Amino acid sequence: MLKLSWTTRGSDGGDAISSYNVEWDTKSGTSEVQRVRVSSTSSLSGSFKLSFEYAKTAAINFDATNADVQAALEAVSTVGTVVVSDRTVASTYSQWTITFSSNVGDLNLLAVDTTSLLPNDATQSVVQVTAGVVPVFDSGTIGINTLPLGKVSIVPVPEIQKIWIRTKAADLGGDFKVYSFIQILQINNTHTTTIHATTLVHFNHLYSINSTATIQSTTIHSTTLIHSNHLHR
């Protein structure tokens, strides 16, 4: 699975940004599948190692689980993500099916080191079950035909924060300050209902803010701030 992230911007220098379009190529290609088998004429014991290109795994028990083989392969620098399945263990042989999720294309076969397998006549085989195929870019143009990308529109969710100013008995009065990152702004009236219009808009990293006074009395005041263009995914 591919995960995508990016740093949001509240403005591109013109109109406010309301959404982001994410596009991708829609063909996935074909994953390489190989089957590894170790066997002998009598009961197996000991361990073996797998190597892909120039890198080799740690020792793998002759009867290792799917998860053990997967962990050993994924610890190798030349291997990305794999799925190990169809484990079969008998007295004289063991085998696993390995699907390469990250390594793309028609891959070289895994190599098996049986030096530590017993008995000494133990053998190994690696068979390509499915040849990997590199994904074909299916978008852009072919002749006069334009092929589409996969596409989704991401609409960010506004951040909502609430400012509360409270006293137990005495009437509220005076002023307070609002901090955002390294900036400080003075609010000259604790009873103001237009914080966004008169002051917060001067924060140079906030692009558009709406505020609503939800509670106001002699002892308590609350203002809800909606950062409509300072967005978080």
N, C-alpha and C positions, 0 to 999 in steps of 0.2 A: 504494500500500500504506500502510495506517495502522499506525503504531507507537505502542504504549502503554507508558508507564513510570510508576512511582509509588514513593513512599518507604515502605519496609516498617516495620511496627511489630511488636514482639515480643509485645505484649499489648494487649488492648482494655480492661483494667481487671478482667477476669474470667479465664476460661480462656485458656490459651495459644493463639495462632493457629497452626493447622496447615496452612491453605491459603487461597487467595483465589479468589473466583468472579468471572470477568470476563464480562459480558454485552454484547451488541451487537444493533443492528437488522440484519436479514438481507437487506433489499432494497438493491441497489446502484444502481438508477436506470439511465439510459442516457447514455452519453458523446456529446457533440456531435462530429460529424465534418464538416469543411469541405474543399473542394478549391480550391486556388489555382492559377491559370494566367496566364502572361504570354506574349504572342505578337506576331507581326509578319508583314508580307507578305514580308520578306526576313530575312537572318541576324540573329539577336539578339546583342547584346553589352551591356556596362554592368552596372548594378545596379538594384535596387528596394528599397523599404522596406515593411514590413507594420505596421499599427497596429491595436490592439484597444482600443476605448473611447477614452481620451484619450492613450494612450501609444504611442510609435512605436519600432520596432527600429532598430538600426544598418543600414547598407547591406548588402544580400544580393546576391551575384553571381547573374547570370541563370542560371547552370548549377550553383548551389550543391548540395551533397550534402544528404541527409536530415539528417545530424548538424549541418550548418551552419545550416540553417533552424531546427531544434529549438533550438540554442543561442541563436540570435538572438531567438526568441520567448520562451524561458524567462528571458532577461535583462530582459524588460519587466515592470514592476511590476504590471501588470494581468493578467498571464498566469501561471498556476501551472505544472504539469507537462503537457507535451504529448508526443505520439508522432507523428513525421513519417515517412511511408512512401510507397510507390508513386511514387517520383521517376521522371519521364519527361523526357528532354531530347532535343530534335531541333534542326535548324538554325533553325527558325522559331518554336518554342514550347518552354516548360518548364512542368511542373506538379508539384504535391506534394499529398498527402493528409494532413490534420492532424487528429489526434484529441485532444480536450481531456480530460485525465485529472483535473485539479483543479477547473477552472471548471465548475460544475454548472448544469443547466437548459438552456432554449432560448436560445442565445447570439446576440448581434449578430454579423453577418458581419465578418470581417476586412476592412480597407481596404488597398488597394495603391497606393503612390505610385510612379509610373513615370517621374518627372522625369528620372532618370539612366539610363533604358533607351534603347538605340539599336537601330534607327533611330527617328526622332521619331514615327513612326506606331504605335509599340508600344502594345498595348492590354492590358487585364487583365480577369480575371473571377474571382469567388469564388462557389462554389456550395455550398449546404448539402446534404451527402450524407445525414446523419442528424441529426435534431433532438434536442438533449439533453433529458432528462427528469429533473426533480428526484426523488431517492429518496423514496418514500412510507414513512412510519413504519408498519411492519406489526406492531408489538407493542402491548401494552396491551389495551383492550377494544373490541369492536364489538358493540353490543347485549349479549347474555349470553355471547358467545364471547370467551375470552381467547386472544390469539395469542402464541406463545412468542418470546422473544429467542434469538439464538444464544448459546451459553454454553460456557465451558471452565473447568475447575478448575485453578488453578496451585498446585502444591505446591513450596514453596521447598526448596532444597538446603542442608542444614546446613553451616556453615563448620567445617573441622577444622584445628586447629593443634597442633603438637607442641613441647613445651619440653624441651630437652636441657641437662643440666648434666654437665660432663665435667672430669676431671683426668687428667694423664698417669700419675702414680704414686701420690701420697699419697691416703689415704682421704678421701672427701668429708665435709665437715662444715660447720657454720655455717648461715647462712640466705641468702636471695636475695629480690629484689623483682620483682613483675610490674607492668608498665605497660600501661594501656589508656586511650587518649585522654589526658585530663589527670589520671587517677587513678593512684595508686601503692599497691600493697598489699604488706605484708611477709609472706614465707613463712618461718616460723621453723624449719623442719626440711627439709633438702635431701632427706631420704628419705621425705617424706610421700607417701601414695598417695590422699589425700582432699582435694586442693586445691580441687575444685569445691564441696564441702560446707562446708568450714571457712572459706574466704577469698574465692574469686573470686565467690561469690554476692553479696558485698557491693559489687561494682561496680554502681552504680545504673543503668547502661545495658545490663547483661546480665541476661537474664530466666531462662534455664535452661541449665545447663552440666553435661555429664557428662564424667568423666575416667577414664582407665584407665592404670595404671602398666605400661608395656610392657617396660621394661628396668630392672633395679636391681642394682647391684653396689657394691663398695667404691670404684670409680673412675668410675662412670657412672650416671646416672639419667635416665630419659625419661618424660614424661607426655604423653599425647595428650588434647587438649581438644576436645570436640564441642559447638559452640554450637547447641543444638537449637532455640532460639527467637530467637536473634540472627541473622536469616536474610538471605541475599543471593540475588538473582535471577540 
